[in-house]
C-alpha cells in the first residue's frame, strides 16, 4: 500500500481506497507511475485487470497509451480505436 501514499501520483487526494478506486489508481500509475508502482499494480490487481483498465481509460495521455499498448503487445487497431474515440469527444460517440 506504500504506492498509494505517493504524492507524485495522488497529489489531489488525501485518502484513497485501492479497491473502491481501482480504475483511478491504475490510470494514475499508468500515466505517472514508475516501475515500482507498475509492479505494485500488477501484484495488487493482476495483469488482465490493468490491461482492461488501460483500454477503458479516458484520461491516459497519448504517449502513455501508446507505450502501454506496445508493452502489453495489444493489437494496434484496438489501441488506436480507443485513442481516436477519446479524441473525437462526447458528441461523436455512438
N, CA, C and O atoms as CSV, one atom per row, in Angstrom:
chain,resi,resn,atom,element,x,y,z
A,1,UNK,N,N,0.811,-1.205,0.000
A,1,UNK,CA,C,0.000,0.000,0.000
A,1,UNK,C,C,0.850,1.263,0.000
A,1,UNK,O,O,0.310,2.369,-0.026
A,2,UNK,N,N,2.122,1.120,0.028
A,2,UNK,CA,C,3.011,2.275,0.037
A,2,UNK,C,C,2.807,3.156,-1.191
A,2,UNK,O,O,2.905,4.380,-1.101
A,3,UNK,N,N,2.528,2.546,-2.326
A,3,UNK,CA,C,2.321,3.280,-3.564
A,3,UNK,C,C,1.208,4.308,-3.431
A,3,UNK,O,O,1.290,5.392,-4.009
A,4,UNK,N,N,0.177,3.979,-2.679
A,4,UNK,CA,C,-0.964,4.869,-2.567
A,4,UNK,C,C,-0.665,6.133,-1.773
A,4,UNK,O,O,-1.476,7.059,-1.770
A,5,UNK,N,N,0.442,6.190,-1.122
A,5,UNK,CA,C,0.821,7.368,-0.358
A,5,UNK,C,C,1.692,8.332,-1.159
A,5,UNK,O,O,1.986,9.430,-0.685
A,6,UNK,N,N,2.106,7.945,-2.357
A,6,UNK,CA,C,2.998,8.782,-3.152
A,6,UNK,C,C,2.294,10.061,-3.601
A,6,UNK,O,O,1.301,10.010,-4.326
A,7,UNK,N,N,2.801,11.172,-3.179
A,7,UNK,CA,C,2.212,12.451,-3.557
A,7,UNK,C,C,2.372,12.737,-5.050
A,7,UNK,O,O,1.577,13.480,-5.625
A,8,UNK,N,N,3.387,12.158,-5.678
A,8,UNK,CA,C,3.569,12.377,-7.107
A,8,UNK,C,C,2.460,11.706,-7.921
A,8,UNK,O,O,2.203,12.108,-9.056
A,9,UNK,N,N,1.817,10.715,-7.370
A,9,UNK,CA,C,0.712,10.043,-8.062
A,9,UNK,C,C,-0.649,10.582,-7.646
A,9,UNK,O,O,-1.546,10.722,-8.478
A,10,UNK,N,N,-0.800,10.881,-6.383
A,10,UNK,CA,C,-2.101,11.256,-5.845
A,10,UNK,C,C,-2.029,12.607,-5.142
A,10,UNK,O,O,-2.398,12.734,-3.974
A,11,UNK,N,N,-1.556,13.602,-5.860
A,11,UNK,CA,C,-1.364,14.939,-5.310
A,11,UNK,C,C,-2.683,15.613,-4.963
A,11,UNK,O,O,-2.711,16.525,-4.137
A,12,UNK,N,N,-3.767,15.183,-5.577
A,12,UNK,CA,C,-5.047,15.860,-5.394
A,12,UNK,C,C,-6.018,15.091,-4.502
A,12,UNK,O,O,-7.199,15.431,-4.428
A,13,UNK,N,N,-5.524,14.059,-3.827
A,13,UNK,CA,C,-6.376,13.284,-2.936
A,13,UNK,C,C,-5.710,13.153,-1.572
A,13,UNK,O,O,-4.484,13.124,-1.468
A,14,UNK,N,N,-6.526,13.076,-0.539
A,14,UNK,CA,C,-5.947,12.905,0.790
A,14,UNK,C,C,-6.012,11.447,1.231
A,14,UNK,O,O,-5.157,10.981,1.985
A,15,UNK,N,N,-7.017,10.740,0.764
A,15,UNK,CA,C,-7.192,9.344,1.141
A,15,UNK,C,C,-7.794,8.609,-0.041
A,15,UNK,O,O,-8.696,9.122,-0.704
A,16,UNK,N,N,-7.300,7.412,-0.307
A,16,UNK,CA,C,-7.812,6.651,-1.442
A,16,UNK,C,C,-7.885,5.170,-1.088
A,16,UNK,O,O,-6.966,4.613,-0.488
A,17,UNK,N,N,-8.978,4.554,-1.466
A,17,UNK,CA,C,-9.174,3.125,-1.236
A,17,UNK,C,C,-8.815,2.394,-2.530
A,17,UNK,O,O,-9.470,2.603,-3.551
A,18,UNK,N,N,-7.789,1.540,-2.507
A,18,UNK,CA,C,-7.344,0.889,-3.734
A,18,UNK,C,C,-8.377,-0.062,-4.334
A,18,UNK,O,O,-8.314,-0.348,-5.530
A,19,UNK,N,N,-9.307,-0.551,-3.557
A,19,UNK,CA,C,-10.341,-1.445,-4.092
A,19,UNK,C,C,-11.502,-0.655,-4.695
A,19,UNK,O,O,-11.957,-0.957,-5.798
A,20,UNK,N,N,-11.972,0.343,-3.978
A,20,UNK,CA,C,-13.095,1.142,-4.467
A,20,UNK,C,C,-12.696,2.026,-5.647
A,20,UNK,O,O,-13.524,2.325,-6.507
A,21,UNK,N,N,-11.452,2.436,-5.688
A,21,UNK,CA,C,-10.973,3.354,-6.716
A,21,UNK,C,C,-9.968,2.695,-7.653
A,21,UNK,O,O,-8.999,3.323,-8.082
A,22,UNK,N,N,-10.205,1.436,-7.963
A,22,UNK,CA,C,-9.272,0.645,-8.780
A,22,UNK,C,C,-8.930,1.337,-10.104
A,22,UNK,O,O,-7.753,1.473,-10.439
A,23,UNK,N,N,-9.930,1.769,-10.850
A,23,UNK,CA,C,-9.696,2.375,-12.158
A,23,UNK,C,C,-8.852,3.645,-12.036
A,23,UNK,O,O,-7.910,3.855,-12.801
A,24,UNK,N,N,-9.202,4.479,-11.071
A,24,UNK,CA,C,-8.470,5.723,-10.845
A,24,UNK,C,C,-7.009,5.455,-10.496
A,24,UNK,O,O,-6.111,6.103,-11.031
A,25,UNK,N,N,-6.775,4.506,-9.606
A,25,UNK,CA,C,-5.416,4.161,-9.176
A,25,UNK,C,C,-4.603,3.643,-10.357
A,25,UNK,O,O,-3.463,4.061,-10.561
A,26,UNK,N,N,-5.186,2.737,-11.130
A,26,UNK,CA,C,-4.463,2.170,-12.277
A,26,UNK,C,C,-4.165,3.248,-13.311
A,26,UNK,O,O,-3.062,3.281,-13.855
A,27,UNK,N,N,-5.115,4.126,-13.594
A,27,UNK,CA,C,-4.869,5.208,-14.548
A,27,UNK,C,C,-3.706,6.090,-14.105
A,27,UNK,O,O,-2.835,6.429,-14.906
A,28,UNK,N,N,-3.696,6.453,-12.846
A,28,UNK,CA,C,-2.620,7.299,-12.341
A,28,UNK,C,C,-1.264,6.612,-12.462
A,28,UNK,O,O,-0.271,7.231,-12.844
A,29,UNK,N,N,-1.239,5.326,-12.131
A,29,UNK,CA,C,0.022,4.585,-12.212
A,29,UNK,C,C,0.483,4.490,-13.667
A,29,UNK,O,O,1.667,4.671,-13.951
A,30,UNK,N,N,-0.437,4.208,-14.588
A,30,UNK,CA,C,-0.052,4.103,-15.998
A,30,UNK,C,C,0.378,5.450,-16.573
A,30,UNK,O,O,1.227,5.498,-17.464
A,31,UNK,N,N,-0.185,6.518,-16.085
A,31,UNK,CA,C,0.162,7.851,-16.587
A,31,UNK,C,C,1.417,8.429,-15.934
A,31,UNK,O,O,2.249,9.026,-16.617
A,32,UNK,N,N,1.556,8.257,-14.631
A,32,UNK,CA,C,2.610,8.968,-13.901
A,32,UNK,C,C,3.529,8.089,-13.065
A,32,UNK,O,O,4.510,8.578,-12.504
A,33,UNK,N,N,3.226,6.806,-12.977
A,33,UNK,CA,C,3.985,5.926,-12.098
A,33,UNK,C,C,5.330,5.499,-12.650
A,33,UNK,O,O,5.653,5.726,-13.816
A,34,UNK,N,N,6.100,4.878,-11.781
A,34,UNK,CA,C,7.387,4.322,-12.181
A,34,UNK,C,C,7.295,2.799,-12.160
A,34,UNK,O,O,6.212,2.245,-11.974
A,35,UNK,N,N,8.401,2.135,-12.346
A,35,UNK,CA,C,8.411,0.674,-12.411
A,35,UNK,C,C,7.896,0.031,-11.126
A,35,UNK,O,O,7.172,-0.963,-11.174
A,36,UNK,N,N,8.262,0.589,-9.999
A,36,UNK,CA,C,7.804,0.067,-8.707
A,36,UNK,C,C,6.290,0.171,-8.592
A,36,UNK,O,O,5.632,-0.761,-8.130
A,37,UNK,N,N,5.740,1.300,-9.012
A,37,UNK,CA,C,4.288,1.500,-8.974
A,37,UNK,C,C,3.587,0.501,-9.890
A,37,UNK,O,O,2.571,-0.085,-9.517
A,38,UNK,N,N,4.129,0.314,-11.076
A,38,UNK,CA,C,3.532,-0.621,-12.024
A,38,UNK,C,C,3.557,-2.045,-11.476
A,38,UNK,O,O,2.565,-2.768,-11.570
A,39,UNK,N,N,4.678,-2.441,-10.911
A,39,UNK,CA,C,4.781,-3.779,-10.331
A,39,UNK,C,C,3.785,-3.959,-9.187
A,39,UNK,O,O,3.211,-5.035,-9.017
A,40,UNK,N,N,3.585,-2.902,-8.408
A,40,UNK,CA,C,2.598,-2.947,-7.328
A,40,UNK,C,C,1.196,-3.173,-7.911
A,40,UNK,O,O,0.431,-3.984,-7.388
A,41,UNK,N,N,0.861,-2.463,-8.987
A,41,UNK,CA,C,-0.459,-2.589,-9.609
A,41,UNK,C,C,-0.687,-3.995,-10.154
A,41,UNK,O,O,-1.774,-4.555,-10.010
A,42,UNK,N,N,0.329,-4.554,-10.773
A,42,UNK,CA,C,0.214,-5.914,-11.306
A,42,UNK,C,C,-0.006,-6.907,-10.166
A,42,UNK,O,O,-0.833,-7.813,-10.273
A,43,UNK,N,N,0.732,-6.732,-9.086
A,43,UNK,CA,C,0.597,-7.618,-7.933
A,43,UNK,C,C,-0.771,-7.435,-7.266
A,43,UNK,O,O,-1.410,-8.409,-6.868
A,44,UNK,N,N,-1.205,-6.195,-7.150
A,44,UNK,CA,C,-2.460,-5.872,-6.467
A,44,UNK,C,C,-3.688,-6.287,-7.280
A,44,UNK,O,O,-4.623,-6.870,-6.733
A,45,UNK,N,N,-3.690,-5.988,-8.585
A,45,UNK,CA,C,-4.887,-6.166,-9.399
A,45,UNK,C,C,-4.790,-7.292,-10.428
A,45,UNK,O,O,-5.813,-7.836,-10.843
A,46,UNK,N,N,-3.595,-7.640,-10.835
A,46,UNK,CA,C,-3.416,-8.643,-11.881
A,46,UNK,C,C,-3.236,-7.994,-13.241
A,46,UNK,O,O,-3.755,-6.909,-13.501
A,47,UNK,N,N,-2.501,-8.665,-14.096
A,47,UNK,CA,C,-2.170,-8.106,-15.410
A,47,UNK,C,C,-3.413,-7.867,-16.266
A,47,UNK,O,O,-3.502,-6.841,-16.941
A,48,UNK,N,N,-4.362,-8.784,-16.250
A,48,UNK,CA,C,-5.576,-8.634,-17.082
A,48,UNK,C,C,-6.412,-7.431,-16.649
A,48,UNK,O,O,-6.983,-6.739,-17.493
A,49,UNK,N,N,-6.488,-7.181,-15.363
A,49,UNK,CA,C,-7.252,-6.039,-14.868
A,49,UNK,C,C,-6.578,-4.732,-15.255
A,49,UNK,O,O,-7.252,-3.777,-15.642
A,50,UNK,N,N,-5.259,-4.682,-15.156
A,50,UNK,CA,C,-4.522,-3.473,-15.558
A,50,UNK,C,C,-4.721,-3.238,-17.055
A,50,UNK,O,O,-4.959,-2.109,-17.484
A,51,UNK,N,N,-4.624,-4.289,-17.833
A,51,UNK,CA,C,-4.812,-4.186,-19.290
A,51,UNK,C,C,-6.218,-3.708,-19.630
A,51,UNK,O,O,-6.392,-2.845,-20.490
A,52,UNK,N,N,-7.225,-4.268,-18.956
A,52,UNK,CA,C,-8.619,-3.870,-19.189
A,52,UNK,C,C,-8.818,-2.388,-18.875
A,52,UNK,O,O,-9.490,-1.673,-19.619
A,53,UNK,N,N,-8.231,-1.934,-17.771
A,53,UNK,CA,C,-8.345,-0.524,-17.399
A,53,UNK,C,C,-7.624,0.377,-18.387
A,53,UNK,O,O,-8.052,1.504,-18.633
A,54,UNK,N,N,-6.544,-0.111,-18.947
A,54,UNK,CA,C,-5.817,0.631,-19.981
A,54,UNK,C,C,-6.737,0.899,-21.165
A,54,UNK,O,O,-6.787,2.017,-21.677
A,55,UNK,N,N,-7.455,-0.110,-21.592
A,55,UNK,CA,C,-8.297,0.011,-22.781
A,55,UNK,C,C,-9.578,0.796,-22.544
A,55,UNK,O,O,-10.212,1.239,-23.501
A,56,UNK,N,N,-9.971,0.976,-21.286
A,56,UNK,CA,C,-11.190,1.733,-20.999
A,56,UNK,C,C,-10.897,3.113,-20.419
A,56,UNK,O,O,-11.816,3.840,-20.041
A,57,UNK,N,N,-9.641,3.463,-20.351
A,57,UNK,CA,C,-9.257,4.738,-19.753
A,57,UNK,C,C,-9.632,5.915,-20.648
A,57,UNK,O,O,-9.525,5.845,-21.873
A,58,UNK,N,N,-10.067,6.984,-20.016
A,58,UNK,CA,C,-10.365,8.223,-20.735
A,58,UNK,C,C,-9.349,9.318,-20.438
A,58,UNK,O,O,-9.413,10.403,-21.015
A,59,UNK,N,N,-8.415,9.033,-19.542
A,59,UNK,CA,C,-7.517,10.108,-19.135
A,59,UNK,C,C,-6.035,9.807,-19.328
A,59,UNK,O,O,-5.186,10.554,-18.841
A,60,UNK,N,N,-5.715,8.731,-20.027
A,60,UNK,CA,C,-4.302,8.472,-20.303
A,60,UNK,C,C,-3.828,9.396,-21.413
A,60,UNK,O,O,-4.556,9.662,-22.369
A,61,UNK,N,N,-2.621,9.872,-21.279
A,61,UNK,CA,C,-2.053,10.671,-22.352
A,61,UNK,C,C,-1.813,9.774,-23.560
A,61,UNK,O,O,-1.685,8.559,-23.410
A,62,UNK,N,N,-1.753,10.348,-24.739
A,62,UNK,CA,C,-1.490,9.565,-25.942
A,62,UNK,C,C,-0.152,8.847,-25.845
A,62,UNK,O,O,-0.008,7.715,-26.307
A,63,UNK,N,N,0.804,9.501,-25.253
A,63,UNK,CA,C,2.132,8.916,-25.076
A,63,UNK,C,C,2.066,7.674,-24.183
A,63,UNK,O,O,2.641,6.637,-24.514
A,64,UNK,N,N,1.368,7.783,-23.057
A,64,UNK,CA,C,1.222,6.649,-22.141
A,64,UNK,C,C,0.425,5.526,-22.788
A,64,UNK,O,O,0.796,4.357,-22.681
A,65,UNK,N,N,-0.661,5.873,-23.455
A,65,UNK,CA,C,-1.491,4.876,-24.115
A,65,UNK,C,C,-0.670,4.100,-25.140
A,65,UNK,O,O,-0.742,2.872,-25.190
A,66,UNK,N,N,0.096,4.798,-25.945
A,66,UNK,CA,C,0.928,4.150,-26.953
A,66,UNK,C,C,1.963,3.233,-26.310
A,66,UNK,O,O,2.152,2.101,-26.756
A,67,UNK,N,N,2.633,3.713,-25.267
A,67,UNK,CA,C,3.643,2.908,-24.590
A,67,UNK,C,C,3.043,1.621,-24.028
A,67,UNK,O,O,3.565,0.532,-24.269
A,68,UNK,N,N,1.949,1.746,-23.280
A,68,UNK,CA,C,1.377,0.578,-22.623
A,68,UNK,C,C,0.754,-0.395,-23.620
A,68,UNK,O,O,0.770,-1.603,-23.386
A,69,UNK,N,N,0.215,0.098,-24.711
A,69,UNK,CA,C,-0.298,-0.812,-25.739
A,69,UNK,C,C,0.838,-1.639,-26.330
A,69,UNK,O,O,0.666,-2.831,-26.585
A,70,UNK,N,N,1.981,-1.030,-26.546
A,70,UNK,CA,C,3.150,-1.778,-27.023
A,70,UNK,C,C,3.649,-2.728,-25.937
A,70,UNK,O,O,4.006,-3.869,-26.229
A,71,UNK,N,N,3.675,-2.273,-24.711
A,71,UNK,CA,C,4.147,-3.099,-23.604
A,71,UNK,C,C,3.309,-4.377,-23.481
A,71,UNK,O,O,3.852,-5.472,-23.332
A,72,UNK,N,N,1.987,-4.225,-23.544
A,72,UNK,CA,C,1.098,-5.375,-23.414
A,72,UNK,C,C,0.905,-6.119,-24.734
A,72,UNK,O,O,0.177,-7.109,-24.799
A,73,UNK,N,N,1.559,-5.635,-25.773
A,73,UNK,CA,C,1.503,-6.270,-27.095
A,73,UNK,C,C,0.057,-6.387,-27.591
A,73,UNK,O,O,-0.369,-7.431,-28.086
A,74,UNK,N,N,-0.679,-5.284,-27.443
A,74,UNK,CA,C,-2.069,-5.257,-27.872
A,74,UNK,C,C,-2.140,-4.902,-29.349
A,74,UNK,O,O,-1.260,-4.222,-29.876
A,75,UNK,N,N,-3.182,-5.360,-30.004
A,75,UNK,CA,C,-3.350,-5.072,-31.421
A,75,UNK,C,C,-3.439,-3.568,-31.636
A,75,UNK,O,O,-4.105,-2.854,-30.887
A,76,UNK,N,N,-2.765,-3.113,-32.657
A,76,UNK,CA,C,-2.711,-1.686,-32.961
A,76,UNK,C,C,-4.118,-1.103,-33.130
A,76,UNK,O,O,-4.390,0.003,-32.663
A,77,UNK,N,N,-5.000,-1.836,-33.787
A,77,UNK,CA,C,-6.361,-1.350,-34.042
A,77,UNK,C,C,-7.130,-1.135,-32.740
A,77,UNK,O,O,-7.900,-0.184,-32.613
A,78,UNK,N,N,-6.915,-2.022,-31.783
A,78,UNK,CA,C,-7.604,-1.924,-30.504
A,78,UNK,C,C,-7.196,-0.654,-29.760
A,78,UNK,O,O,-8.046,0.067,-29.238
A,79,UNK,N,N,-5.928,-0.392,-29.717
A,79,UNK,CA,C,-5.430,0.809,-29.033
A,79,UNK,C,C,-5.775,2.065,-29.808
A,79,UNK,O,O,-6.131,3.088,-29.223
A,80,UNK,N,N,-5.670,1.985,-31.115
A,80,UNK,CA,C,-5.944,3.138,-31.957
A,80,UNK,C,C,-7.408,3.545,-31.880
A,80,UNK,O,O,-7.724,4.734,-31.853
A,81,UNK,N,N,-8.307,2.556,-31.846
A,81,UNK,CA,C,-9.731,2.880,-31.767
A,81,UNK,C,C,-10.049,3.580,-30.450
A,81,UNK,O,O,-10.868,4.499,-30.415
A,82,UNK,N,N,-9.406,3.149,-29.371
A,82,UNK,CA,C,-9.593,3.801,-28.073
A,82,UNK,C,C,-9.078,5.234,-28.132
A,82,UNK,O,O,-9.730,6.154,-27.639
A,83,UNK,N,N,-7.933,5.415,-28.723
A,83,UNK,CA,C,-7.323,6.737,-28.818
A,83,UNK,C,C,-8.183,7.662,-29.675
A,83,UNK,O,O,-8.403,8.815,-29.304
A,84,UNK,N,N,-8.664,7.182,-30.798
A,84,UNK,CA,C,-9.492,8.004,-31.681
A,84,UNK,C,C,-10.820,8.351,-31.032
A,84,UNK,O,O,-11.318,9.465,-31.194
A,85,UNK,N,N,-11.395,7.414,-30.302
A,85,UNK,CA,C,-12.664,7.681,-29.626
A,85,UNK,C,C,-12.499,8.785,-28.591
A,85,UNK,O,O,-13.381,9.629,-28.437
A,86,UNK,N,N,-11.378,8.783,-27.883
A,86,UNK,CA,C,-11.132,9.816,-26.876
A,86,UNK,C,C,-10.962,11.168,-27.543
A,86,UNK,O,O,-11.431,12.176,-27.014
A,87,UNK,N,N,-10.303,11.212,-28.690
A,87,UNK,CA,C,-10.034,12.479,-29.366
A,87,UNK,C,C,-11.281,13.084,-29.987
A,87,UNK,O,O,-11.393,14.305,-30.099
A,88,UNK,N,N,-12.228,12.228,-30.394
A,88,UNK,CA,C,-13.453,12.718,-31.025
A,88,UNK,C,C,-14.340,13.450,-30.035
A,88,UNK,O,O,-15.044,14.387,-30.410
A,89,UNK,N,N,-14.316,13.041,-28.798
A,89,UNK,CA,C,-15.126,13.697,-27.784
A,89,UNK,C,C,-16.490,13.062,-27.622
A,89,UNK,O,O,-16.841,12.118,-28.330
A,90,UNK,N,N,-17.247,13.585,-26.693
A,90,UNK,CA,C,-18.527,13.001,-26.299
A,90,UNK,C,C,-19.569,13.051,-27.408
A,90,UNK,O,O,-20.406,12.152,-27.491
A,91,UNK,N,N,-19.549,14.057,-28.252
A,91,UNK,CA,C,-20.582,14.207,-29.266
A,91,UNK,C,C,-20.449,13.199,-30.401
A,91,UNK,O,O,-21.399,12.984,-31.154
A,92,UNK,N,N,-19.280,12.582,-30.530
A,92,UNK,CA,C,-19.058,11.655,-31.631
A,92,UNK,C,C,-19.213,10.205,-31.222
A,92,UNK,O,O,-19.147,9.322,-32.078
A,93,UNK,N,N,-19.412,9.935,-29.968
A,93,UNK,CA,C,-19.541,8.549,-29.514
A,93,UNK,C,C,-20.892,7.982,-29.891
A,93,UNK,O,O,-21.899,8.688,-29.925
A,94,UNK,N,N,-20.890,6.697,-30.171
A,94,UNK,CA,C,-22.144,6.013,-30.545
A,94,UNK,C,C,-22.957,5.704,-29.311
A,94,UNK,O,O,-24.042,5.132,-29.414
